[in-house]
Amino acid sequence: MAKKANNDFDRRANHLLRSIRFSGGCVPLHSLQCQVSNSVIQTLLDKELVQVQNTGRGFLLEIAEDF
């Protein structure tokens, strides 16, 4: 059962990465908090696939340049 949960988690993380790419490479962080769990976002940050940018008017979640 743990393998299915991990598979669902990976699927959600991959979906988030695709969504960010289709949105031009960055999305406002506040727009994701209702749609995606914080643990998915944190995992992508830990893997350095995405990064958070402070714009002065809010935070953007964007694809890491190295990725």
SVG drawing of the C-alpha trace seen along z (x, -y; Angstrom):
<svg xmlns="http://www.w3.org/2000/svg" viewBox="-8 -45 30 47">
<polyline fill="none" stroke="black" stroke-width="0.4" points="0.0,0.0 2.9,-2.4 4.1,-1.9 0.7,-3.2 0.8,-6.2 4.4,-7.0 3.3,-6.6 0.4,-9.0 2.8,-11.5 5.2,-11.3 2.4,-11.7 1.2,-14.9 4.8,-16.2 5.2,-15.5 1.9,-17.1 3.0,-20.3 6.2,-20.5 4.3,-20.2 1.9,-22.8 4.7,-25.2 6.3,-24.6 3.1,-25.3 2.6,-28.5 5.8,-30.0 8.2,-28.5 6.8,-30.2 3.5,-30.5 2.5,-32.6 3.0,-30.4 -0.3,-31.5 -2.3,-30.1 -0.9,-26.6 -1.6,-26.3 -5.2,-25.3 -4.4,-22.8 -1.2,-21.2 -0.1,-20.0 2.9,-21.7 4.7,-18.4 4.7,-18.1 6.1,-21.6 8.7,-21.0 9.9,-17.8 10.4,-19.6 12.3,-22.3 14.5,-19.7 15.3,-18.0 16.2,-21.4 13.8,-21.1 12.1,-24.3 13.0,-27.5 11.1,-30.3 11.6,-33.9 10.5,-36.8 9.2,-39.5 8.5,-42.1 4.8,-41.7 4.6,-37.9 6.4,-34.7 6.8,-32.8 7.5,-29.1 9.7,-28.6 11.6,-25.9 15.2,-25.8 17.6,-26.9 19.8,-23.9 16.8,-21.6"/>
</svg>
